Amino acid sequence: MTFARHDYDAVIVGAGGAGLFAALELGRAGAKAAVLSKLYAVRSHTGAAQGGICAALGNREPDKPLWHMFDTVKGGDYLVDQDAAEIMCEEAPGVVFDLEHMGVPFNRTDDGKIDQRPFGGHTRNFGEAPVRRACYAADRTGAMILHTLYQQCLRAGVEFYDEFFVTDLAFAGETVAGVVAHDVRAGELHSFRAPAVALATGGWGRLFRVTSNAYANTGDGAALALRAGIPLQDMEFYQFHPTGLHGLGILVSEAARGEGGILRNDAGERFMERYAPRLLDLAPRDMVSRAVYQELQTGRGLGGADYVGLDLTHLDAEVLDKKIPEITDFARIYLGVEPKEEMIPVAPTAHYAMGGVPTTVDGEVTRDEEATVVPGLYAAGEVACVSVHGANRLGTNSLLDILVFGRRVGRAIAEFVRGGKGPAWPAEALEGRREKVARWRDTAGGPAVAELRADMQEAMEAGVSVYRTAESTAAAREAVGGLLTAYGDVGVGDAAAAFSTELLEAFEVGNLLALAYVTAASAHRRTESRGAHSREDFAARDDARWLNHTLCYLRDGELEFRAKPVTITRFEPKPREY
Ligand SMILES: Cc1cc2nc3c(=O)[nH]c(=O)nc-3n(C[C@H](O)[C@H](O)[C@H](O)COP(=O)(O)OP(=O)(O)OC[C@H]3O[C@@H](n4cnc5c(N)ncnc54)[C@H](O)[C@@H]3O)c2cc1C
């Protein structure tokens, strides 16, 4: 086996919106940056984002960053760090204009400004009524942003290593020294030495059986941090989007409701009138998902089945064809349903991780409740928890988060690497991984990785879904704990060095199992209901005890929890009515 060695100022792990914007800033600053991605860059999940990216531009009606901040904090059920949310909402217009100048083809108003549409939980004047805040490029907003940033990165001299799977972080003492990566095509391990490493590996919807997320969304970056002794923050807060295509989980963007779509039960009732009388179908996702779930539990699914209807039949054909063409096509292609004539069968689907690797507002990864920084390690995007989404994210706030904080990470690293070259490469990092891979290849007859994954997804779906209880979360934690132990004996039958998908799955399932364990345990520990974490046995929010972030460590199979304070600057916690 040959080892390739590389030397950079900065290594960015992940080529979605967060990684590309960080890399672009580094390129613009003249730093030598490499982007490593297990997928071809433009296949990152950011490209699947449909509905839009929000910014208080006020192009359609009056709007302000402060209103946006309020909505974000309230939408997140007051678990949001308000200093971070303020930065995000203030920097939003600048980021959108930056994208516009780079060439993102946003839809336009009649007078040529960037058009905006309503999305769940976005309101004017502190909750009065929905506001049009989401900027969009039809329902292909993420793809347009991803392609534009990729082109700009090439122009700025950023180097890409596509189909390089990062397996380990390398440290010299407490300081980051680089990463180890597996070259998928050649089946070889490479070392990348760099004084700064940014994790931008996206989310982990694949914890669950029914998800809107791509196959690649296995949370590798979060698991890398966990293995390095870094805690994960607020993992119990996992968002279920109310409108996945029935049985498949493929997303029907909230843009469908932003454009006027209505959720209906078997009686044809607009049931959101009972759950959120003011914002109706545009209430935040946690509330709409719970409403759908309750309709289904009480037998009001369409024809008694386990889905409700998303009604677009009253909308102009032109709106469907021009503003949400892709998602209406999904209904035709995957379910054989014509949205102009019949309701689309939808049900909640696992969608978005509010929690993740804790960071400062400049994306520096922190290791404890006092926010002690891990020198040289950064994170941005869905893998990170900065925390702007708190207990529940509003639609279109993720594309914004990944770009605002991706850009900030790029700028912070550019400054950091001016300080020097960083530590020497620690040889044991690569040796350790090489031995593990060799052991896997020599092992025969262990548990099949695909079965471990299927069992984990069943356990998470049953125990840590829209609603949870002490029993359900304990059962999931025990089941996943057992799978983690079993994972220790896996073997990789497909020993071919090049393109061993079995080897990649072994990496990924190990990462998912660690995240599932931490998620189930964190959900078990938090005995209240807040945002996306709904405990049937503790139905109320409990600020006296639980207005704090969860930090969960996993060391040598042992869990440790700590509480981290929430930063509250402008908005004191209030009951959450919509
Ligand atoms: C279907 C769908 C629709 C959405 N629509 C919207 C929307 O309209 N508006 C909105 O705001 N949000 C939306 N979201 C959420 C949003 O798109 C994501 O949260 C966001 O794009 C994540 O970006 P990211 O840069 O963090 O990661 P991603 O775009 O997921 O990129 C992750 C990158 O990491 C790389 N990677 C992962 N693991 C490794 C590894 N081990 N080694 C090397 N590379 C690795 C991958 O190759 C990839 O390049 C949507 C999400 C989905 C799933």
The ligand as an SDF file (V2000), in Angstrom:
LIG
                    3D

 53 58  0  0  0  0  0  0  0  0999 V2000
  -34.4410   17.5220    0.4990 C   0  0  0  0  0  0  0  0  0  0  0  0
  -33.9590   18.6820    1.3110 C   0  0  0  0  0  0  0  0  0  0  0  0
  -34.4380   19.9500    1.0490 C   0  0  0  0  0  0  0  0  0  0  0  0
  -33.9980   21.0390    1.7990 C   0  0  0  0  0  0  0  0  0  0  0  0
  -34.4670   22.2980    1.5140 N   0  0  0  0  0  0  0  0  0  0  0  0
  -33.9860   23.3530    2.2050 C   0  0  0  0  0  0  0  0  0  0  0  0
  -34.3890   24.6810    1.8640 C   0  0  0  0  0  0  0  0  0  0  0  0
  -35.1440   24.9090    0.9310 O   0  0  0  0  0  0  0  0  0  0  0  0
  -33.9030   25.7050    2.5970 N   0  0  0  0  0  0  0  0  0  0  0  0
  -33.0440   25.5060    3.6430 C   0  0  0  0  0  0  0  0  0  0  0  0
  -32.6260   26.4840    4.2630 O   0  0  0  0  0  0  0  0  0  0  0  0
  -32.6260   24.2540    3.9580 N   0  0  0  0  0  0  0  0  0  0  0  0
  -33.0730   23.1900    3.2660 C   0  0  0  0  0  0  0  0  0  0  0  0
  -32.6380   21.9320    3.5900 N   0  0  0  0  0  0  0  0  0  0  0  0
  -31.5680   21.7720    4.5920 C   0  0  0  0  0  0  0  0  0  0  0  0
  -30.2240   22.1640    3.9790 C   0  0  0  0  0  0  0  0  0  0  0  0
  -30.2290   21.9130    2.6150 O   0  0  0  0  0  0  0  0  0  0  0  0
  -29.0560   21.4140    4.6110 C   0  0  0  0  0  0  0  0  0  0  0  0
  -29.1180   21.5140    6.0110 O   0  0  0  0  0  0  0  0  0  0  0  0
  -27.7430   22.0150    4.1320 C   0  0  0  0  0  0  0  0  0  0  0  0
  -27.7040   22.0840    2.7260 O   0  0  0  0  0  0  0  0  0  0  0  0
  -26.5330   21.2630    4.6400 C   0  0  0  0  0  0  0  0  0  0  0  0
  -25.3910   21.8270    4.0470 O   0  0  0  0  0  0  0  0  0  0  0  0
  -23.9360   21.4260    4.4980 P   0  0  0  0  0  0  0  0  0  0  0  0
  -22.9860   22.2640    3.7210 O   0  0  0  0  0  0  0  0  0  0  0  0
  -23.8500   21.4770    5.9710 O   0  0  0  0  0  0  0  0  0  0  0  0
  -23.7850   19.8880    4.1010 O   0  0  0  0  0  0  0  0  0  0  0  0
  -24.1190   19.0480    2.7580 P   0  0  0  0  0  0  0  0  0  0  0  0
  -24.6100   19.8870    1.6650 O   0  0  0  0  0  0  0  0  0  0  0  0
  -24.9230   17.8910    3.1890 O   0  0  0  0  0  0  0  0  0  0  0  0
  -22.6760   18.5520    2.3270 O   0  0  0  0  0  0  0  0  0  0  0  0
  -21.9410   17.6150    3.0850 C   0  0  0  0  0  0  0  0  0  0  0  0
  -20.6130   17.3870    2.4090 C   0  0  0  0  0  0  0  0  0  0  0  0
  -19.7800   16.6270    3.2540 O   0  0  0  0  0  0  0  0  0  0  0  0
  -19.1410   15.6120    2.5220 C   0  0  0  0  0  0  0  0  0  0  0  0
  -18.8230   14.5370    3.4590 N   0  0  0  0  0  0  0  0  0  0  0  0
  -19.6240   13.9580    4.3740 C   0  0  0  0  0  0  0  0  0  0  0  0
  -18.9460   13.0150    5.0670 N   0  0  0  0  0  0  0  0  0  0  0  0
  -17.6840   13.0060    4.5760 C   0  0  0  0  0  0  0  0  0  0  0  0
  -16.5200   12.2600    4.8600 C   0  0  0  0  0  0  0  0  0  0  0  0
  -16.4830   11.2980    5.7820 N   0  0  0  0  0  0  0  0  0  0  0  0
  -15.3900   12.5230    4.1380 N   0  0  0  0  0  0  0  0  0  0  0  0
  -15.4030   13.4740    3.1630 C   0  0  0  0  0  0  0  0  0  0  0  0
  -16.4820   14.2010    2.8540 N   0  0  0  0  0  0  0  0  0  0  0  0
  -17.6090   13.9730    3.5490 C   0  0  0  0  0  0  0  0  0  0  0  0
  -20.1420   15.2330    1.4380 C   0  0  0  0  0  0  0  0  0  0  0  0
  -19.4930   14.6190    0.3480 O   0  0  0  0  0  0  0  0  0  0  0  0
  -20.6900   16.6190    1.0880 C   0  0  0  0  0  0  0  0  0  0  0  0
  -19.8390   17.2510    0.1700 O   0  0  0  0  0  0  0  0  0  0  0  0
  -33.0560   20.8370    2.8410 C   0  0  0  0  0  0  0  0  0  0  0  0
  -32.5660   19.5600    3.0930 C   0  0  0  0  0  0  0  0  0  0  0  0
  -33.0280   18.4890    2.3480 C   0  0  0  0  0  0  0  0  0  0  0  0
  -32.4910   17.1230    2.6950 C   0  0  0  0  0  0  0  0  0  0  0  0
  1  2  1  0
  2  3  1  0
  2 52  2  0
  3  4  2  0
  4  5  1  0
  4 50  1  0
  5  6  2  0
  6  7  1  0
  6 13  1  0
  7  8  2  0
  7  9  1  0
  9 10  1  0
 10 11  2  0
 10 12  1  0
 12 13  2  0
 13 14  1  0
 14 15  1  0
 14 50  1  0
 15 16  1  0
 16 17  1  0
 16 18  1  0
 18 19  1  0
 18 20  1  0
 20 21  1  0
 20 22  1  0
 22 23  1  0
 23 24  1  0
 24 25  2  0
 24 26  1  0
 24 27  1  0
 27 28  1  0
 28 29  2  0
 28 30  1  0
 28 31  1  0
 31 32  1  0
 32 33  1  0
 33 34  1  0
 33 48  1  0
 34 35  1  0
 35 36  1  0
 35 46  1  0
 36 37  1  0
 36 45  1  0
 37 38  2  0
 38 39  1  0
 39 40  1  0
 39 45  2  0
 40 41  1  0
 40 42  2  0
 42 43  1  0
 43 44  2  0
 44 45  1  0
 46 47  1  0
 46 48  1  0
 48 49  1  0
 50 51  2  0
 51 52  1  0
 52 53  1  0
M  END
$$$$
